C-alpha cells in the first residue's frame, strides 16, 4: 500500500464540503462519493480515494512508530496480517521479528503464506494473553487496528505484556472516541460500540494505567481516520514508564 501522496493531502486540506453541496455533483458528473472520517470530521471523498487514504494513514503512523531502537513488533489481533506485512515491507526491517497475534487459524495461515523469514504468526487469545514469544525483547512496538475493542480483560492484557517486556511503545488505531474525554460529538458513539459488541473498557483502562503512572500518552487523535462513515478509529500513542520512574511526577 502506498504512503500518503501530496494530492491526497491537498484534497483533505480543502474546505470541508457538506453532503448537500456535494450531492448534485455526484449525480451530474457520475462521481461516486462517500463519507469518510478524517481528523474528527466527516469528509466527502471518492470511494477509491477515501479507502486508499485510510490505509495510507495507517501505514504512515505505523512506520513513524517503528523507530531504530525497536527490537520487536507485535500486532495484536492481526487478522490476515496485511498491516504487519505492509509495515515489514515499508520499513525494510529484516533485523527484527514481526509477530502477528491472532486467534483465528485460517487468518494466521494467510500470514504464514507470505513466507517472510522474520514475520511470525502467533496463536493468541485475548482472554488468556501469553507473551512468552517476546522473551529476550527489550523494546517492543505494539500495534492494533480495530482489534483490541474485541478483546476481553484489558488490564490483564497490558499487565501480562508489561511483566514480560520493560520497553513498550504503543500505536493503536481503535474505535474509542466515545470514551475519550472532551470529545463532544464522537464519530464512533457508545451506542455503535455496544451494538457491535465491543469491549468498552479499552480507553478507560489505558487512562487508568496513565493515571497510575504505568504508561504515558504521547498523542491522542480522536476519529483520525476510517474506511467508512461508521468505522472511525482514533489514534492512541503511548509508552510504558519504567517502574523506577513511576510516581515521580505525583
HUNOR-V701519 format. One record per residue. N is the residue number from 1. RES is the residue in one letter. SS is DSSP state (helix for helix, strand for strand, loop for the rest). Layout:
N|RES|SS, N|RES|SS
This chain:
1|X|loop, 2|X|loop, 3|X|loop, 4|X|loop, 5|X|loop, 6|X|helix, 7|X|helix, 8|X|helix, 9|X|helix, 10|X|helix, 11|X|helix, 12|X|helix, 13|X|helix, 14|X|loop, 15|X|loop, 16|X|loop, 17|X|loop, 18|X|loop, 19|X|helix, 20|X|helix, 21|X|helix, 22|X|helix, 23|X|helix, 24|X|helix, 25|X|helix, 26|X|helix, 27|X|helix, 28|X|helix, 29|X|helix, 30|X|loop, 31|X|loop, 32|X|loop, 33|X|strand, 34|X|strand, 35|X|strand, 36|X|strand, 37|X|strand, 38|X|strand, 39|X|loop, 40|X|loop, 41|X|strand, 42|X|strand, 43|X|strand, 44|X|strand, 45|X|strand, 46|X|strand, 47|X|helix, 48|X|helix, 49|X|helix, 50|X|helix, 51|X|helix, 52|X|helix, 53|X|helix, 54|X|helix, 55|X|helix, 56|X|helix, 57|X|helix, 58|X|helix, 59|X|helix, 60|X|helix, 61|X|helix, 62|X|helix, 63|X|helix, 64|X|helix, 65|X|helix, 66|X|loop, 67|X|loop, 68|X|loop, 69|X|loop, 70|X|loop, 71|X|loop, 72|X|strand, 73|X|strand, 74|X|strand, 75|X|strand, 76|X|strand, 77|X|loop, 78|X|loop, 79|X|loop, 80|X|loop, 81|X|loop, 82|X|helix, 83|X|helix, 84|X|helix, 85|X|helix, 86|X|helix, 87|X|helix, 88|X|helix, 89|X|helix, 90|X|helix, 91|X|helix, 92|X|loop, 93|X|loop, 94|X|loop, 95|X|loop, 96|X|loop, 97|X|strand, 98|X|strand, 99|X|strand, 100|X|strand, 101|X|strand, 102|X|strand, 103|X|loop, 104|X|loop, 105|X|helix, 106|X|helix, 107|X|helix, 108|X|helix, 109|X|helix, 110|X|helix, 111|X|helix, 112|X|helix, 113|X|loop, 114|X|loop, 115|X|loop, 116|X|loop, 117|X|loop, 118|X|loop, 119|X|strand, 120|X|strand, 121|X|strand, 122|X|strand, 123|X|strand, 124|X|loop, 125|X|loop, 126|X|helix, 127|X|helix, 128|X|helix, 129|X|loop, 130|X|loop, 131|X|loop, 132|X|helix, 133|X|helix, 134|X|helix, 135|X|loop, 136|X|loop, 137|X|loop, 138|X|loop, 139|X|strand, 140|X|strand, 141|X|strand, 142|X|strand, 143|X|strand, 144|X|strand, 145|X|strand, 146|X|loop, 147|X|loop, 148|X|helix, 149|X|helix, 150|X|helix, 151|X|loop, 152|X|loop, 153|X|loop, 154|X|helix, 155|X|helix, 156|X|helix, 157|X|helix, 158|X|helix, 159|X|helix, 160|X|helix, 161|X|helix, 162|X|helix, 163|X|helix, 164|X|helix, 165|X|loop, 166|X|loop, 167|X|strand, 168|X|strand, 169|X|strand, 170|X|strand, 171|X|strand, 172|X|strand, 173|X|strand, 174|X|strand, 175|X|loop, 176|X|loop, 177|X|helix, 178|X|helix, 179|X|helix, 180|X|loop, 181|X|loop, 182|X|loop, 183|X|loop, 184|X|loop, 185|X|loop, 186|X|loop, 187|X|loop, 188|X|loop, 189|X|loop, 190|X|helix, 191|X|helix, 192|X|helix, 193|X|helix, 194|X|helix, 195|X|helix, 196|X|loop, 197|X|loop, 198|X|loop, 199|X|loop, 200|X|loop, 201|X|loop, 202|X|helix, 203|X|helix, 204|X|helix, 205|X|helix, 206|X|helix, 207|X|helix, 208|X|helix, 209|X|helix, 210|X|helix, 211|X|helix, 212|X|loop, 213|X|loop, 214|X|loop, 215|X|strand, 216|X|strand, 217|X|strand, 218|X|strand, 219|X|strand, 220|X|strand, 221|X|strand, 222|X|strand, 223|X|strand, 224|X|strand, 225|X|strand, 226|X|loop, 227|X|loop, 228|X|loop, 229|X|loop, 230|X|loop, 231|X|loop, 232|X|loop, 233|X|strand, 234|X|strand, 235|X|strand, 236|X|strand, 237|X|strand, 238|X|strand, 239|X|strand, 240|X|strand, 241|X|loop, 242|X|loop, 243|X|helix, 244|X|helix, 245|X|helix, 246|X|loop, 247|X|loop, 248|X|loop, 249|X|loop, 250|X|loop
